[in-house]
């Protein structure tokens, strides 16, 4: 079972624990495990859950571009999600990369992979990077 490694509210972390796999300036990789608990009526992982995971990738990716994410937090301001194919339960990977922006606002693209052919979904958005209180 994955232990939550991102700053999230307890209820969020309890239902979708996320592991940080890689973090470097402007690039962020996360993993989580989806189960039958996360399925919609059609038997695929619910699009809202996939969107929440993409949101974590966008926000973390944006934050990683400032001071390597140390003492920073990303807040997603806009997000466009594209669903490409259905996702079955199992391990899911989110890869996010900063594509531009200024000092505090970053433009980020993210893709979700489940080990099948090509991505399950993608997202792009604007992320505001804020400094965390000490």
C-alpha angles and dihedrals in degrees: 000000000000117000115218112256102173130079104261140140113274094247091052093046092048093056100038114018111193131205122205106227100175135004127178133142107308096351127089132174125192135178134199136168119237119203137183085280089072098051128115124220090275091059098251127114105277115260091228091058091048089049091052090052091049089050090056089051094049093047094045092045092052093048091048090063093066117066088336087291094294109149090356135115128194122221115195110228099177132010133181116193126199118193111209104175141344120282125219123210115279141077115343127191127203119199116191129184132184110235100182146315141128136275098302106010119066131187111221137184123199136184132195122219130187102180093269126109111302129335125323094212141347136207139190128193153141118266128196111214114212132184114245118234112254 
